[in-house]
């Protein structure tokens, strides 16, 4: 008696059944992770007490020794955890760049050769002061984020990338079109921002 045809048929049925189960399995994870936006509101920042953010976890601290931070908010100046600049202490290898592209249009990782680090003087990766060189411009002493610029960072631990959009430099994101310097003086130095962090994939949403 020849068993070969029966064995081939049985194996074929098993393979078809397994494929059907895979297609119908509601618990199967997608091939690529779903990247979502993280929004952080009212990050307090001053010249004397900057705040440090780790992008992979969203953790904030005023002590740079607490963890391997990625980006520092020191009043209107942004600093990253990479480069030769001594203060604050940098133990990471973060690299960054201001992209002249709106946040929602940044989908792919840019050319990494264009990324910079923080060094001496006014040589900051994310620009120094206003006037087109940083994330903001000023009008009537009010800080306005550029809507057509996106911060891009390779993180300090070398594991991921992030795109960041500064939403406001004022507590509770007031309507700047109806404000003046005097009404905003007590609320400046409170960042609100939106960002996406990616790891093991090469695109943003």
HUCOR-V126516 format. One record per pair of residues at least 24 apart in sequence whose ideal C-beta (glycine too) atoms are under 10 Angstrom apart, sorted by sequence separation. I is the first residue (numbers start at 1). J is the second residue. D is the distance in whole Angstrom. If there is no record, write none. Layout:
I_J_D ; I_J_D
//
This chain:
50_74_4 ; 64_88_5 ; 65_89_7 ; 67_91_10 ; 68_92_5 ; 70_94_5 ; 93_117_8 ; 94_118_9 ; 127_151_10 ; 144_168_9 ; 145_169_7 ; 167_191_8 ; 168_192_5 ; 169_193_10 ; 49_74_9 ; 50_75_8 ; 63_88_10 ; 64_89_6 ; 68_93_10 ; 69_94_9 ; 71_96_8 ; 92_117_10 ; 126_151_6 ; 143_168_9 ; 144_169_8 ; 166_191_7 ; 167_192_4 ; 168_193_8 ; 48_74_9 ; 49_75_10 ; 64_90_8 ; 65_91_9 ; 68_94_9 ; 70_96_9 ; 125_151_9 ; 126_152_9 ; 143_169_4 ; 166_192_8 ; 167_193_6 ; 45_72_9 ; 46_73_9 ; 47_74_6 ; 48_75_9 ; 50_77_9 ; 52_79_9 ; 54_81_9 ; 64_91_8 ; 90_117_8 ; 98_125_8 ; 126_153_9 ; 142_169_9 ; 143_170_8 ; 165_192_10 ; 166_193_5 ; 167_194_6 ; 45_73_4 ; 46_74_8 ; 47_75_5 ; 50_78_10 ; 53_81_10 ; 90_118_7 ; 96_124_9 ; 97_125_7 ; 98_126_6 ; 125_153_9 ; 142_170_9 ; 165_193_6 ; 166_194_8 ; 44_73_8 ; 45_74_6 ; 46_75_6 ; 47_76_10 ; 50_79_8 ; 52_81_8 ; 96_125_4 ; 97_126_8 ; 98_127_6 ; 135_164_9 ; 164_193_6 ; 165_194_5 ; 166_195_10 ; 43_73_6 ; 45_75_6 ; 47_77_9 ; 88_118_10 ; 95_125_7 ; 96_126_5 ; 97_127_10 ; 135_165_9 ; 136_166_7 ; 164_194_7 ; 165_195_7 ; 45_76_8 ; 94_125_8 ; 96_127_10 ; 135_166_5 ; 145_176_10 ; 163_194_9 ; 164_195_4 ; 165_196_9 ; 45_77_9 ; 85_117_8 ; 86_118_10 ; 100_132_10 ; 134_166_10 ; 144_176_6 ; 163_195_6 ; 164_196_8 ; 45_78_10 ; 82_115_9 ; 83_116_8 ; 84_117_8 ; 85_118_4 ; 136_169_7 ; 143_176_9 ; 144_177_10 ; 162_195_5 ; 163_196_5 ; 164_197_9 ; 82_116_9 ; 83_117_3 ; 84_118_8 ; 85_119_6 ; 86_120_9 ; 98_132_10 ; 135_169_9 ; 142_176_6 ; 162_196_7 ; 163_197_9 ; 80_115_10 ; 82_117_4 ; 83_118_4 ; 84_119_5 ; 85_120_6 ; 98_133_8 ; 142_177_10 ; 161_196_9 ; 162_197_5 ; 163_198_9 ; 52_88_8 ; 80_116_9 ; 81_117_9 ; 82_118_7 ; 83_119_5 ; 84_120_7 ; 85_121_9 ; 98_134_7 ; 140_176_10 ; 161_197_7 ; 162_198_7 ; 80_117_7 ; 81_118_9 ; 82_119_10 ; 83_120_9 ; 98_135_7 ; 115_152_8 ; 117_154_10 ; 139_176_9 ; 142_179_7 ; 160_197_6 ; 161_198_5 ; 162_199_10 ; 50_88_7 ; 54_92_10 ; 80_118_6 ; 85_123_8 ; 114_152_9 ; 115_153_8 ; 126_164_9 ; 142_180_8 ; 159_197_10 ; 160_198_6 ; 161_199_8 ; 55_94_9 ; 79_118_6 ; 84_123_9 ; 85_124_8 ; 115_154_6 ; 140_179_9 ; 141_180_9 ; 142_181_6 ; 160_199_4 ; 78_118_9 ; 83_123_8 ; 85_125_10 ; 110_150_10 ; 112_152_10 ; 140_180_7 ; 141_181_4 ; 159_199_6 ; 160_200_8 ; 161_201_9 ; 83_124_9 ; 140_181_6 ; 141_182_9 ; 142_183_10 ; 143_184_9 ; 159_200_9 ; 160_201_10 ; 161_202_8 ; 163_204_6 ; 83_125_7 ; 110_152_6 ; 112_154_7 ; 142_184_6 ; 151_193_9 ; 153_195_9 ; 155_197_8 ; 157_199_10 ; 161_203_10 ; 162_204_9 ; 163_205_10 ; 82_125_8 ; 105_148_9 ; 109_152_8 ; 138_181_10 ; 141_184_9 ; 155_198_10 ; 161_204_8 ; 80_124_8 ; 102_146_9 ; 103_147_9 ; 106_150_5 ; 140_184_10 ; 141_185_9 ; 151_195_8 ; 153_197_9 ; 155_199_9 ; 79_124_7 ; 80_125_5 ; 102_147_7 ; 103_148_9 ; 105_150_8 ; 106_151_10 ; 109_154_9 ; 143_188_7 ; 150_195_10 ; 72_118_9 ; 78_124_7 ; 79_125_8 ; 80_126_7 ; 100_146_9 ; 102_148_5 ; 103_149_8 ; 104_150_9 ; 106_152_7 ; 115_161_10 ; 142_188_9 ; 143_189_9 ; 145_191_10 ; 77_124_7 ; 78_125_8 ; 79_126_8 ; 101_148_7 ; 102_149_8 ; 103_150_5 ; 141_188_10 ; 145_192_10 ; 78_126_4 ; 98_146_8 ; 100_148_6 ; 101_149_8 ; 102_150_7 ; 103_151_9 ; 145_193_9 ; 77_126_9 ; 78_127_8 ; 99_148_9 ; 100_149_6 ; 101_150_6 ; 112_161_9 ; 77_127_9 ; 78_128_10 ; 99_149_7 ; 100_150_8 ; 77_128_7 ; 98_149_6 ; 99_150_5 ; 101_152_9 ; 110_161_9 ; 76_128_10 ; 77_129_8 ; 98_150_7 ; 99_151_8 ; 109_161_6 ; 152_204_10 ; 76_129_8 ; 97_150_9 ; 98_151_6 ; 99_152_5 ; 110_163_9 ; 71_125_10 ; 76_130_8 ; 97_151_8 ; 98_152_8 ; 109_163_9 ; 150_204_10 ; 71_126_8 ; 96_151_7 ; 97_152_5 ; 78_134_8 ; 96_152_6 ; 97_153_8 ; 107_163_9 ; 135_191_10 ; 77_134_8 ; 78_135_7 ; 95_152_9 ; 96_153_5 ; 97_154_9 ; 106_163_5 ; 76_134_7 ; 77_135_10 ; 78_136_10 ; 95_153_7 ; 96_154_7 ; 106_164_10 ; 135_193_10 ; 76_135_8 ; 94_153_6 ; 95_154_5 ; 96_155_10 ; 104_163_10 ; 106_165_9 ; 76_136_6 ; 94_154_6 ; 95_155_9 ; 103_163_6 ; 93_154_8 ; 94_155_6 ; 95_156_9 ; 103_164_8 ; 104_165_9 ; 76_138_9 ; 92_154_10 ; 93_155_9 ; 94_156_4 ; 101_163_9 ; 103_165_4 ; 92_155_8 ; 93_156_6 ; 94_157_9 ; 95_158_10 ; 102_165_8 ; 103_166_9 ; 92_156_3 ; 93_157_8 ; 94_158_9 ; 99_163_8 ; 103_167_10 ; 91_156_8 ; 92_157_6 ; 93_158_6 ; 37_103_9 ; 90_156_8 ; 92_158_8 ; 95_161_10 ; 96_162_9 ; 37_104_10 ; 76_143_6 ; 75_143_10 ; 94_162_10 ; 96_164_9 ; 80_151_9 ; 82_153_9 ; 81_153_9 ; 82_154_8 ; 78_151_7 ; 80_153_7 ; 82_155_9 ; 80_154_9 ; 81_155_8 ; 82_156_6 ; 78_153_10 ; 80_155_9 ; 81_156_4 ; 80_156_8 ; 81_157_9 ; 82_158_10 ; 71_151_8 ; 71_153_6 ; 70_153_6 ; 70_154_9 ; 71_155_9 ; 70_155_5 ; 71_156_9 ; 69_155_10 ; 70_156_5 ; 78_164_9 ; 68_155_8 ; 69_156_7 ; 70_157_8 ; 68_156_5 ; 78_166_9 ; 67_156_10 ; 68_157_5 ; 109_198_8 ; 70_160_9 ; 76_166_10 ; 104_194_10 ; 106_196_9 ; 71_162_8 ; 103_194_7 ; 70_162_7 ; 103_195_9 ; 109_201_10 ; 71_164_7 ; 73_166_10 ; 76_169_7 ; 103_196_9 ; 109_202_5 ; 70_164_10 ; 75_169_9 ; 108_202_7 ; 109_203_8 ; 107_202_10 ; 108_203_6 ; 109_204_8 ; 73_169_10 ; 107_203_6 ; 108_204_8 ; 106_203_10 ; 107_204_5 ; 55_153_7 ; 106_204_6 ; 107_205_8 ; 56_155_7 ; 105_204_10 ; 106_205_10 ; 55_155_6 ; 56_156_10 ; 104_204_9 ; 54_155_8 ; 55_156_9 ; 56_157_8 ; 103_204_9 ; 104_205_9 ; 54_156_8 ; 55_157_10 ; 54_157_9 ; 56_159_7 ; 56_160_6 ; 55_160_7 ; 55_161_9 ; 56_162_8 ; 55_162_5 ; 53_162_10 ; 55_164_8 ; 53_164_9 ; 76_188_9 ; 75_188_8 ; 76_189_8 ; 78_191_9 ; 75_189_6 ; 74_189_10 ; 76_191_9 ; 73_189_9 ; 75_191_10 ; 73_190_10 ; 73_191_5 ; 73_193_9 ; 71_193_9 ; 38_162_9 ; 40_164_10 ; 45_169_9 ; 71_195_9 ; 37_163_10 ; 38_164_10 ; 39_165_10 ; 41_167_8 ; 42_168_9 ; 40_167_9 ; 41_168_9 ; 44_171_9 ; 70_197_9 ; 35_163_10 ; 37_165_9 ; 39_167_8 ; 42_170_9 ; 42_171_5 ; 41_171_9 ; 42_172_7 ; 41_172_8 ; 42_173_9 ; 41_173_8 ; 58_195_9 ; 51_189_10 ; 53_191_9 ; 51_190_10 ; 58_197_9 ; 49_189_10 ; 51_191_8 ; 53_193_9 ; 55_195_7 ; 57_197_9 ; 55_196_9 ; 56_197_6 ; 46_188_10 ; 47_189_9 ; 53_195_9 ; 55_197_5 ; 56_198_10 ; 45_188_9 ; 46_189_5 ; 54_197_10 ; 55_198_10 ; 56_199_7 ; 45_189_5 ; 46_190_10 ; 42_187_9 ; 44_189_7 ; 45_190_7 ; 43_189_9 ; 44_190_6 ; 45_191_6 ; 42_189_10 ; 43_190_7 ; 44_191_8 ; 42_190_5 ; 43_191_4 ; 41_190_8 ; 42_191_8 ; 43_192_7 ; 41_191_9 ; 42_192_6 ; 43_193_7 ; 40_191_8 ; 41_192_5 ; 40_192_7 ; 41_193_8 ; 39_192_7 ; 40_193_6 ; 41_194_10 ; 39_193_7 ; 40_194_8 ; 38_193_9 ; 39_194_5 ; 40_195_8 ; 38_194_7 ; 39_195_8 ; 37_194_5 ; 38_195_5 ; 37_195_7 ; 38_196_7 ; 37_196_6 ; 38_197_7 ; 36_196_7 ; 37_197_10 ; 35_196_5 ; 36_197_9 ; 35_197_8 ; 35_198_6 ; 35_199_10 ; 33_198_8 ; 33_199_8 ; 35_201_7 ; 33_200_7 ; 37_204_10 ; 32_200_9 ; 33_201_6 ; 35_203_8 ; 37_205_8 ; 32_201_6 ; 35_204_6 ; 36_205_7 ; 31_201_10 ; 32_202_10 ; 35_205_5 ; 32_203_8 ; 34_205_8
//
